[in-house]
Amino acid sequence: MANSYRIIDEKTWKRAMHCMVFRNSVEPAFCVTFEADITRFKRMVKEQGLSFTLAMVHAICKCANQVEAFRYRFLNGQIVLFDQVDTAFTYLNQDTELFKVVQVPMIDDLREYCELALKTATEQKEYFTGPLGNDVFQCSPMPWVTYTHISHTNSGKKENATPLFDWGKYYEKDGKIMIPISVQAHHSFVDGLHVGQFVEALQNYFQTCESKASCFSQEK
């Protein structure tokens, strides 16, 4: 079931001009890569016995949902703002070395999300279950490489405004565990300012996640 949304009145929307300019661009998306300190987050995930990959999906999508700009989409020729955006991620089949795309509803509690995501990914047999809806964030881990830049395939659909999130192999730097993270977003809705808001929210989450109140809805 799709998440609820409201239709934006472009006549009164303050971003209408900016949206129109970038909507007609040859390549309307832009990508930013940054490094994040996951020292505390990685320790907490290990202590809780959770999947690091699925915990990263949850953290990134939780923080992206907090930035309104990441929840805008084009839908049937209109601009809409979703109340919440769900998650989709690539999950490697170790036997075939091929990935499948798994879609999981966003759940605020980290443990509940990871348990549902693992169950869904394990039980899903198909590599692709069909086109993803507009109301997801797409995540793709690449834990084999510590990269400084990443690019994506382009479907040619200019109004595909689904943000893409990637992360690479984490590494130690000055006594901290760092990881490269990338975000690709449609410039009709997202500017550098909004990427900065997302980065700040995510880094704050990583730093405070040792407090159970930051990651879990309630004590288990």
N, C-alpha and C positions, 0 to 999 in steps of 0.2 A: 504493500500500500504506500502510495507516494506521500511525502510530507506536505503539510499545508503551506500555502504561500499567499502573498497578496500581489495584485497587479499594480505596477507603478504607472502613475499618470505622468507621461513624458512632458506634458505641457507645463507642469509645475515642478518637475524634478530638477534639483539644482545641478545634477550631473549630466543632464540631457545633451548639452553641446559636446562635452568631452566624450561621452559614449558614442555619439554619432561619428565623431572624427575617427576614433579608433575602430569602430565597427566596420568601417570601409577600408581598413588597412590591408595590405597584402598579407602581412603576418601580424595579427592583432595581439598575439601573446608575447610575453617576455618572461625570462627565467633568471632567477637570482640564486646563487649558492653562498652559503655562510657556514661557519663552524660554530658548534654549540658545545657547552660544557655539560656532559651527562654523568659526571662522577657520582653524584648522589643518586641520581635516577637509576643508573645501572646497578648500584649497590642495593637499592631498595627492590628492584625487580628480581635480582638474584635471591635476596632474602625471602621474598614472597613466593619464590618458585614459579614465576610467570615466564612466558615466552617473551624474550627481549623484542623480537620483531613485532609481535602483536601489541605489546605495550607501547612501542613507538607509534604504531598506527593510531592507537587510542589517544596518545598524548598530542600528536600532531592534529588530528581531526577535532579533538576537544578544543584546542587553542584556536584553530582556524574558524570554528563555529562562533567564537567570541568576537571575531572581526566581521562586522556587517558586510563589508565589501566583498568578502569571499562567498557570500550566500546569494548573490545576484546571479540570475541566469536569463538567457533568451528562451522563451517558450511560446511556440505557435505564433511567432512574429511579435510577441509582446515581451516586455521586460518584467520579471517577477523577482520577488525577494522571498526566499524560503525561510520559514521559522527555524528549521533545523535541517542540517545536511548529514546524511549517513556516510558510511565508510565503504570503500572498495579497495582491495589490495591484491597484489600478485603473491602466489604461494607455490613454492617449488615442489614438484613431484620428484622425490629423490631417486626413484626407480627409472623414470623416463628422462629426467633432467629437463623437463618441460614445465612451464608454469601454468597455473590456472588463475583465473580472475574470480575472486570471491567477494560477495557483497554481504555486509553485516550491518544491521541497524546500530545507530549510535546509542550507547548506554553510558550514563555518567560515571558509574562505578567501574573502576579499572579491572578488578578481578572478575566481575560479572561479564564485562565485555570480552576479556581474554578467554574466558571459558567458553562463551558462545562462539567467538571467532574460531577457536581451535576446533570445536565440534563441527561447525559449519564447513570449515576448510577440509577437515579430515573426511567427512561424509560426502562431500561433493565429488562426483566422479568426472563430470565434464570439465574440459579446460575453459570453455566459455559457455555461459548459460543464456546468452542473448545480449543485446545492447543494454548498456547501463543507462539508468535514468539520469535526469538532470540533477537530481538531489543527492549526489554523492561527491565525496572527495576521493580522488584516485591516488593510491600510495603504491610505491614500488621500491622495495629495499634492494640494494646492490652491495652486499656485505663483503665482496671479494676485493673491492678497490677503494682506496682512499683518494677520491677525486677532488679536483678544484673547479671543474665545470662539467655540465651535462647538457645534452640536447635531447629532443624528443621527436618522434615521428609526427608528421603533420597530415591529418586526414583531409585537409583542404576545406573543411567546414568552418567558415569564419565565425559562425555563431556558436561554436562549441566552446562554452565558457567554463567548463569543469576544471578547477584547479588541479594540478598534478604535483605530488610531493614525492621526493626521492631522498634516500640517504645512503651513504657509503660505509666503508669499513672504519670503525672507530680506532683511535690511536692515543698514545700517551704523549702529553706535551706539558712540560713544566709541572709535573706531578699531578696533572689533571687528565681525565679521559675526555677526549674531544671527538666529535663526529661531524662530517660534512653533511649538510642538509640543503636540498634544493626545493624551490617553489616556483612553479610556472603558473601564471595567471593571465586572464584576458584583460587587456589594458582599458577596455570599455568600462570596466568596473573597479579595477584594482590599480593603484598607483604605488610608487615607492613608499609613500607614507604608510599605506596599509600593510605592505610587506614588513615595514619596520615595526608596526603594531603587533603583527603576528610573531615576529622574532622575539620581541620583548615578552609577550605573553608566554611563549614556549620556553624561553630561558628561565623565566620566573617559575614556571611549573616544574622544570627540571631541578631547580634549586630548592624548592619547598616540598617536593614530593615525599620527603622522609616523614613529614607529618601526615598521618593517615587521613586527616580531614581534607587534605589537598587532592588525594587520589581516590579515596574510597567514600562511598555514600554513607556507610555505617560500619561499625565494627563487626567482623565476622566471627 
